[in-house]
Amino acid sequence: MGTDDSEISRGEQRDSEDESTTQSSFSSDSSGNERSLDQYTDLDLPDRSAGGNPIERSTEKPSEGRSNERPTEENEGENSSEATESIGDGRSDVPPPQFGQMSETPSEPESSMPSTADSSSSDGRPALDGHGDNSQSIEEMLLEFDDQEGLIRDRTLLDPNYIVKEDRIVGRDHQLQEVTKMLRVALGDNRPPNLFLYGPSGTGKSLITKAVCKNISQICESRNIRFGTIEVNCQDLDTLGVAVYELAGRAAEEAGVGVEVPKHGVATKEKWDELYRIVNENFDSIVFVLDELDMLVGRRDKQEPAFSRLLYQLSRAGANDDLTAHISLVAISNDTKMMESVGSRALSSFTPEDVHFDDYDANQLQAILRRRQDAFYDGVLDDDVIPLAAAFAAQTHGDARKAIDLMRVAGELAEREGNERVREIHVRQAQDKVEKNRVLEVVRGISTQKKLCLYATAAVAGETDGGTARSTTGYRVYEFLTDTIGADQYHQETYVNKMKELTTYSLVDFERRSHGPSSGMFLEFQFGERPETILETLREDSRLDSVSSSEVQSVVKSRLRQKS
C-alpha cells in the first residue's frame, strides 16, 4: 500500500474541523454503516458486542492546598476523592479533574472526623459535607496545613519558566555566549541582529534568551537607555491580527501604558499602527521574542503562513520608518525546517543569525536538577531521585522542562502522602502523571479527526519493535476506526497532513522513508511519549473506547504481517 511522494505532498482536502459537525456523525452503534472486518484483517476477531459500551474511568483528583505541607498523623489517611470522567464526548456528569485542583469532597478516616454528636461548626452553623457528615471547614483545613512541615522550600525553582541566575544554567555555554555576543550591541544604543533559535523542546532556548535580555535591561537602565523585551508565545495565536494585538498589549504592559485600539472590530493595520506608536513613544531599543513561532500558521487561504508575514512586517518596520526605536527579532522554534516555510521577501529582510540547541544528555540533566535541588529542604531527597528523573527526561529528547517538572510532581506526591522523604517510587508515579497529563492536555484541544489519526498511528507504533508507524499502515487502521464508529473518512493525504500538524505538539515526529524504487515513499512516525500512554488517554473519549482494543490490535497485526 505504498504511496508516492506526490501523493503525500498534495494539498490537504478542505475538511471542516468543526467538532459539532464531526461528532454528529459518530455513533456507538455501528450497525448498517460498517464494512466487513475481513477488509482489514484475516485474523479471528473477538465478539464486538462485549466492548460496545463506553467505559468510565476513575481519575484521581489531587487536593489543592495540600501540596505544600506534609499531612499530620491524624490526617494521614485523608485522600482526594475520585471522579469518573468521559473525556471529549460532552456527556460527562463530572467535569474532568485538573491537576492541582482541590477535591470538593475529601474523604477522611473516622479518627479525624468530629464527633457526630456535634452537628454545628465553630460559628454555630451546621457543618455539611457531601455525605451529610461533619467535616472541617476550608479555613480550618488551610490553617492546619499551614502549620505542617513540607518538603519543598522554594517552589519557584521547580517552575521550568522561572528565570534562574546564570550559575544555574548548565550545558549551554556556547549558546549562552553566542546569544550574549549578538544582543549586547543594544548596550551601545545600537540595533542587535535578528536571531533564529531552534532545537527540541526544553533545551534552553527561551531560558537563555530571557536571562540575557534581563541582564541587558538592567545595564541599560543604569545607562538611561529605554530597553524593552516583548515576549509572546505563538502557540495560541491563530491569526496575524491576534498576534499583532498581543504584541501591542505586551509592549504596553512593559511600558506601563494602555492600548488605545480595541482587540476586535478594527483592521490589522490599525493594530500595527498602535504597536508602532507604543514602541516609538516608550523605547529606544526593543527585542521581540517570538516563542514557538512556527505555531502561528493563520488562515489557510493565504499563500504564506502568518509567521512569515509577521517576520516580514516587523523586520521591515525600521526600514520604512514606521519604527524609530532599534528593533531585533528573536524567533524560537522546535521545527528545524521552519525557515523553509518563510516567504522570500520575509527571508531577505529577516536574515537571522542561527543558533542551534541540541538535546541535553542524562548527565547534563542531572547537573541541571542538582543546581535546583535547594528547592527542597536539606536531606529530603533520596540519592536515586535526581538520576532517575534525569533518565526519564533523557528518554524524551533530553527535555529539561520535563526533568524539572518530574522533580516538582514527585515532591508534591511525597508531601500529600505524608512522607518525610522524596523516594524513587514518587519519581515513577510522577513520570506516569506528567506523561499522561501532557498527552491529555493536547488531545483535549484537538479535533475528533485528529484523535482518530493519532489513535490509529499510536496503535501501529505500539505493535512494532522500534515504536514507529508507517503512514500507509496507520491509514488502514484509521479506515477501520472511522468505519467502525461511523465517522467521516478522508483521503490518505488528509490523514498524513493531520499527523504532520500533530508534530507541532511534540507528541510525534516523522521522517520520509523509502524501501526501494518500487515501494514508493511513505512517512514513518515516531512518538515522543509511549504509544500506550497516548492510546490509554484517547480511550477516555467514550467513542474511541467503544471500539474493542483487541479488534484494533488484530487489524494492526494483520497489516504489519502483510508488510513483512
C-alpha positions in Angstrom: 0.0 0.0 0.0 2.8 2.4 -0.7 2.1 5.9 -1.7 4.3 8.1 -3.9 5.8 11.4 -2.8 3.4 13.4 -4.9 0.5 11.8 -3.1 1.9 12.8 0.3 2.6 16.3 -0.7 -0.7 17.1 -2.4 -2.7 19.8 -0.9 -4.9 18.8 2.0 -8.6 18.3 1.3 -10.6 21.0 2.9 -12.3 19.2 5.7 -14.2 21.0 8.5 -12.6 21.0 11.9 -15.9 21.9 13.4 -16.3 19.4 16.3 -20.1 19.7 16.3 -20.3 18.6 12.7 -17.8 15.8 13.0 -19.1 14.5 16.3 -22.7 14.3 14.9 -21.5 11.6 12.6 -20.4 9.4 15.4 -22.4 6.6 16.8 -21.5 3.9 19.3 -23.9 1.7 17.3 -22.0 0.9 14.1 -24.6 -1.3 12.5 -25.7 -0.6 9.0 -22.7 1.6 8.1 -19.8 -0.7 8.9 -17.7 -2.6 6.4 -16.8 -6.2 7.0 -13.8 -6.7 9.2 -12.4 -9.0 6.7 -11.3 -6.0 4.7 -8.8 -5.1 7.5 -7.7 -8.4 8.8 -7.7 -12.1 8.1 -7.4 -13.0 11.8 -10.2 -14.3 14.0 -11.6 -11.4 15.9 -13.4 -11.3 19.3 -17.1 -10.6 19.6 -17.6 -6.9 19.3 -20.7 -6.9 21.4 -18.7 -7.2 24.5 -16.8 -4.0 24.1 -19.5 -1.7 22.6 -20.4 0.4 25.6 -18.3 3.4 26.8 -16.3 2.6 29.9 -15.9 5.4 32.5 -12.5 5.5 34.2 -11.6 6.8 37.6 -9.2 9.6 37.7 -7.5 10.8 40.9 -8.1 14.4 41.7 -5.2 15.7 43.9 -6.1 18.0 46.7 -5.1 21.7 46.2 -3.6 23.4 49.1 -2.1 20.2 50.5 0.8 20.1 48.1 2.9 22.5 50.3 2.6 20.6 53.5 3.1 17.2 55.0 -0.2 15.8 56.5 -0.2 15.2 60.2 -0.6 11.8 61.6 -4.3 12.1 62.3 -4.9 13.3 58.7 -2.6 10.8 57.1 -5.4 8.7 55.7 -7.0 11.7 54.0 -7.2 11.1 50.3 -8.7 13.0 47.4 -12.0 11.9 46.0 -12.2 10.0 42.8 -14.5 11.1 40.0 -15.4 9.3 36.8 -15.0 11.1 33.6 -15.6 10.5 29.9 -13.3 12.9 28.1 -14.4 14.5 24.9 -17.9 13.2 24.5 -19.7 16.1 26.0 -21.7 13.7 28.2 -19.6 13.6 31.4 -21.5 14.0 34.6 -18.4 15.1 36.4 -16.0 17.6 35.0 -12.5 16.3 34.2 -10.2 16.9 37.2 -7.4 19.4 36.7 -4.0 18.7 38.2 -3.7 20.5 41.4 -7.4 21.1 41.7 -8.9 20.7 45.1 -11.3 17.8 45.6 -14.7 19.0 46.7 -15.4 16.0 48.9 -12.1 14.9 50.6 -12.6 11.6 52.5 -11.2 11.4 56.0 -10.7 8.5 58.3 -13.1 8.2 61.2 -10.4 9.1 63.7 -10.0 12.6 62.2 -13.7 13.3 62.0 -15.5 15.5 64.5 -18.0 13.7 66.8 -21.3 13.2 65.1 -23.0 14.4 68.3 -21.8 17.9 67.4 -23.7 18.9 64.2 -22.5 22.5 64.2 -19.3 24.3 63.1 -17.5 26.7 65.4 -19.7 29.6 64.3 -22.9 27.7 65.1 -23.8 26.8 61.6 -24.4 23.1 60.6 -21.2 21.6 59.1 -22.1 19.9 55.9 -20.3 17.6 53.5 -21.3 15.5 50.5 -22.5 12.7 52.8 -24.3 14.7 55.4 -21.5 14.2 57.9 -19.5 16.8 59.8 -16.1 17.8 58.4 -13.5 20.5 58.8 -14.2 23.9 57.2 -12.0 25.1 54.4 -10.4 27.7 56.8 -9.7 25.0 59.4 -8.0 22.8 56.8 -5.9 25.6 55.4 -4.7 26.7 58.8 -3.9 23.1 59.8 -2.0 22.6 56.6 -0.2 25.9 57.1 1.2 24.6 60.4 2.5 21.4 58.9 6.1 21.0 57.6 6.5 20.4 53.9 9.3 19.0 51.8 9.6 21.8 49.2 11.2 25.1 50.4 11.2 27.2 47.2 8.7 26.2 44.5 9.8 28.9 42.1 13.0 26.8 41.4 10.7 24.0 40.3 9.0 26.2 37.7 10.5 25.5 34.3 9.6 29.0 33.2 11.4 30.7 36.1 14.4 32.8 35.0 17.2 31.4 37.1 20.6 33.0 37.8 23.4 32.4 35.4 25.2 29.9 37.7 22.2 27.6 37.4 22.3 27.4 33.6 24.1 24.1 32.7 25.4 22.7 29.4 24.7 25.7 27.3 27.9 27.7 27.5 28.3 28.0 23.7 24.7 29.1 23.1 24.8 31.5 26.0 27.9 33.1 24.7 26.5 33.4 21.1 23.2 35.0 22.1 25.0 37.4 24.5 27.5 38.5 21.9 24.8 39.2 19.3 22.4 41.0 21.6 24.9 43.0 23.6 25.1 45.8 20.9 21.9 47.1 22.5 24.1 48.3 25.3 25.6 50.9 22.9 22.1 52.0 21.8 22.5 50.1 18.5 20.3 47.6 16.8 21.1 44.0 17.6 20.9 41.4 14.7 17.9 39.1 14.3 18.2 35.6 15.7 16.7 32.2 14.9 17.0 29.8 17.8 15.9 26.2 17.0 16.0 22.8 18.6 13.8 20.4 20.6 11.5 21.4 23.4 13.1 22.0 26.8 16.7 22.6 25.6 17.1 26.1 27.0 16.2 28.4 24.0 13.7 30.5 25.9 15.6 30.3 29.2 18.8 31.7 27.7 17.0 34.5 25.7 15.2 35.6 28.8 18.3 35.5 31.0 20.4 37.6 28.5 17.7 40.1 27.9 17.1 40.5 31.7 20.8 41.4 32.2 20.8 43.8 29.2 17.8 45.5 30.6 19.4 46.1 34.0 22.6 47.5 32.4 20.6 49.7 30.0 18.6 51.1 32.9 21.8 52.3 34.5 22.8 54.0 31.2 19.4 55.7 30.8 18.6 53.6 27.7 15.0 52.6 27.4 15.4 48.9 26.6 12.4 46.5 26.4 11.8 42.8 25.9 8.4 41.8 24.4 7.9 38.1 24.6 4.9 36.2 23.2 4.2 32.5 22.9 2.6 32.0 19.5 1.0 28.6 20.2 -2.4 30.0 21.0 -2.4 32.9 18.5 -4.4 31.8 15.5 -4.3 34.8 13.1 -1.8 37.6 12.3 -4.2 40.2 13.7 -4.4 38.5 17.0 -0.6 38.2 17.1 -0.1 41.9 16.4 -2.6 42.9 19.1 -0.9 40.6 21.6 2.5 42.3 20.8 0.9 45.7 21.3 -0.6 44.6 24.6 2.7 43.2 25.9 4.6 46.3 24.8 2.0 48.5 26.6 2.4 46.3 29.7 6.2 46.6 29.6 5.9 50.4 29.2 3.2 50.8 31.8 0.7 52.4 29.4 -2.6 51.3 27.8 -3.6 50.0 24.4 -5.8 52.6 22.6 -7.4 50.3 20.0 -9.9 47.5 20.6 -9.0 43.9 20.1 -11.8 43.2 17.7 -13.6 45.2 15.1 -10.6 47.1 13.7 -8.3 46.4 10.7 -5.0 44.7 11.3 -3.3 47.9 10.0 -4.7 49.9 12.9 -3.2 47.3 15.3 0.2 47.7 13.6 0.0 51.4 13.9 -0.8 51.1 17.6 2.1 48.8 18.2 4.4 51.2 16.4 3.1 54.1 18.5 3.6 52.3 21.8 7.2 51.3 20.9 8.2 54.7 19.5 6.9 56.6 22.5 8.4 54.4 25.2 11.5 52.6 24.0 14.9 53.3 22.5 15.7 49.7 21.8 13.4 46.6 21.9 13.7 42.9 21.4 10.7 40.9 20.2 10.9 37.3 21.4 8.6 35.1 19.3 8.4 31.8 21.0 7.0 28.7 19.2 6.7 30.9 16.1 6.0 28.0 13.8 2.7 27.5 15.5 1.4 30.8 14.1 0.0 29.4 10.9 -3.0 31.7 10.3 -5.7 31.3 7.7 -5.2 28.6 5.1 -6.3 30.7 2.2 -3.2 32.8 2.5 -0.2 32.0 0.3 2.3 32.0 3.1 1.9 31.3 6.9 1.1 34.1 9.3 4.5 33.8 11.0 6.2 34.6 7.6 4.1 37.8 7.2 4.8 38.7 10.9 8.5 38.4 10.3 8.4 40.5 7.2 6.3 43.3 8.7 8.4 43.6 11.8 11.8 43.3 10.1 10.8 46.0 7.5 9.3 48.4 10.0 12.6 50.1 10.7 13.5 50.5 7.1 10.1 52.0 6.4 10.5 54.5 9.3 7.4 53.0 11.0 9.7 52.4 14.0 12.3 54.8 15.2 13.4 52.5 18.0 16.1 49.9 17.4 14.3 46.6 16.9 15.6 43.0 17.0 13.6 39.8 16.4 14.4 36.5 18.2 12.4 33.7 16.5 12.3 30.5 18.6 11.0 27.2 17.1 11.2 23.4 17.7 11.0 22.9 14.0 14.4 22.9 12.4 12.9 23.4 9.0 10.7 26.4 9.9 12.7 28.8 7.8 11.9 26.7 4.7 8.3 28.0 5.0 9.3 31.6 5.3 8.5 33.6 2.1 11.3 35.0 0.1 10.5 38.6 0.9 10.5 37.9 4.6 13.6 35.8 4.4 15.6 38.6 2.7 14.6 41.2 5.3 14.7 39.0 8.4 18.2 37.4 7.6 18.8 35.9 11.1 21.8 34.5 12.8 21.1 30.9 13.6 21.8 29.3 17.0 21.2 25.5 17.4 20.2 23.9 20.7 20.7 20.2 20.8 19.3 17.6 23.3 20.5 17.5 26.8 22.0 14.2 27.8 21.3 12.4 31.1 24.5 13.8 32.8 23.6 17.4 31.8 20.0 16.9 33.1 21.4 15.6 36.4 23.5 18.7 36.7 20.5 20.9 35.9 18.5 19.2 38.7 21.3 19.4 41.2 21.6 23.1 40.6 17.9 23.3 41.7 17.8 20.7 44.5 17.9 23.5 47.1 14.3 23.9 46.2 13.8 21.1 48.7 14.8 21.1 52.4 18.1 19.6 53.2 18.2 15.8 53.3 14.7 15.0 52.0 15.8 13.7 48.5 16.9 10.0 48.3 20.1 9.6 46.3 18.4 7.9 43.3 15.7 10.6 42.8 17.7 13.0 40.7 19.4 10.3 38.5 16.0 8.7 37.8 14.2 11.9 36.9 17.1 12.8 34.6 17.0 9.4 33.0 13.2 9.7 32.3 13.7 13.1 30.8 16.6 12.0 28.7 14.3 9.4 27.0 12.1 12.2 25.6 14.6 14.3 23.6 16.5 15.5 26.7 13.8 17.8 27.9 14.9 19.9 30.9 11.4 21.2 31.4 10.2 17.6 31.9 13.1 16.8 34.3 12.2 19.8 36.5 8.5 19.1 36.3 9.2 15.5 37.4 11.0 16.7 40.5 8.2 19.1 41.4 5.4 16.5 41.0 7.5 13.8 42.9 7.9 16.2 45.8 4.2 17.1 45.8 3.2 13.5 45.8 5.5 12.7 48.7 4.1 15.7 50.6 0.5 14.6 50.1 1.3 11.1 51.3 2.9 12.5 54.4 6.3 11.0 53.6 9.4 12.5 55.2 11.5 12.0 52.0 11.1 12.0 48.3 11.8 8.5 47.0 12.2 6.6 43.7 8.6 5.5 43.8 7.4 9.1 43.8 9.5 9.8 40.7 8.0 6.8 38.9 4.5 7.9 39.9 5.3 11.5 38.7 6.5 10.1 35.4 3.2 8.4 34.8 1.2 11.5 35.9 3.3 14.1 33.9 3.3 12.0 30.8 -0.5 11.4 30.9 -1.3 15.0 31.8 0.8 16.3 28.9 -0.9 14.0 26.4 -4.3 14.8 27.9 -3.7 18.5 27.6 -3.0 18.0 23.9 -5.8 15.6 23.0 -8.5 17.7 24.7 -7.8 20.5 22.3 -7.7 18.7 19.0 -10.4 17.8 16.6 -12.1 14.4 16.5 -10.5 13.6 13.1 -7.0 14.2 14.6 -7.9 12.0 17.5 -8.7 9.2 15.1 -5.5 9.7 13.1 -3.4 9.8 16.3 -5.1 6.7 17.8 -4.6 4.7 14.6 -0.9 5.7 14.3 -0.2 5.0 18.0 -1.9 1.6 17.7 0.6 0.7 15.0 3.6 2.1 16.8 2.6 0.1 19.9 3.0 -3.2 18.0 6.4 -2.5 16.3 9.8 -3.2 17.8 11.1 0.3 17.2 7.9 2.0 18.3 7.4 3.5 14.8 4.4 3.6 12.4 4.3 3.8 8.6 1.8 6.3 7.3 0.4 3.6 4.9 -0.3 1.2 7.7 -1.6 3.9 10.0 -4.1 5.0 7.3 -5.5 1.5 7.0 -6.2 1.4 10.8 -7.7 4.9 10.5 -10.1 3.5 7.9 -11.1 0.7 10.2 -11.8 3.1 13.1 -13.9 5.5 11.0 -15.9 2.6 9.5 -16.4 1.1 13.0 -17.9 4.1 14.6 -19.5 5.6 11.5 -17.3 8.7 11.3 -16.4 10.8 8.2 -13.5 9.3 6.4 -10.9 11.3 4.5 -8.3 10.5 1.9 -4.8 9.4 2.8 -3.2 12.7 2.1 -5.5 14.3 4.6 -4.6 11.7 7.2 -0.9 12.4 6.5 -1.4 16.2 6.8 -3.2 15.9 10.1 -0.4 13.8 11.5 2.1 16.4 10.3 0.1 19.0 12.1 0.3 17.0 15.3 4.1 17.3 15.2 3.8 20.8 16.4 2.6 19.5 19.8 5.9 17.5 20.2 3.9 14.3 20.6 5.0 12.8 17.3 7.7 13.3 14.7 8.3 11.9 11.3 10.8 11.0 8.7 10.3 10.4 4.9 11.3 6.9 4.0 11.5 4.5 1.0 12.4 0.8 0.8 13.4 1.0 -2.8 12.3 2.4 -6.2 9.3 0.0 -6.4 7.9 0.7 -2.9 7.3 4.4 -3.3 7.6 7.0 -0.5 6.0 7.0 2.9 6.3 8.8 6.2 7.5 7.0 9.3 6.1 8.4 12.6 7.8 8.2 16.0 6.3 9.2 19.3 7.7 11.4 22.0 5.7 9.6 24.6 4.9 5.9 25.0 2.2 4.9 22.4 0.5 3.0 25.2 0.0 6.3 27.2 -1.5 8.0 24.1 -3.9 5.1 23.5 -5.0 5.0 27.1 -5.6 8.7 27.2 -7.5 8.8 23.9 -9.7 5.9 25.1 -11.1 8.3 27.7 -13.1 9.6 24.8 -16.1 7.2 25.0 -16.4 7.0 21.2 -12.9 5.6 20.9 -13.4 3.4 24.0 -16.4 1.8 22.3 -14.1 0.2 19.8 -12.6 -3.1 21.0 -8.9 -2.7 21.7 -8.4 -6.4 20.7 -10.0 -5.8 17.4 -7.8 -2.8 16.7 -4.8 -4.9 17.7 -5.8 -7.7 15.4 -6.2 -5.3 12.4 -2.7 -3.8 13.2 -1.0 -7.2 13.4 -2.6 -8.3 10.2 -1.4 -5.2 8.3 2.1 -5.5 9.8 2.3 -9.2 8.8 1.4 -8.3 5.2 4.2 -5.7 5.2 6.8 -8.2 6.5 
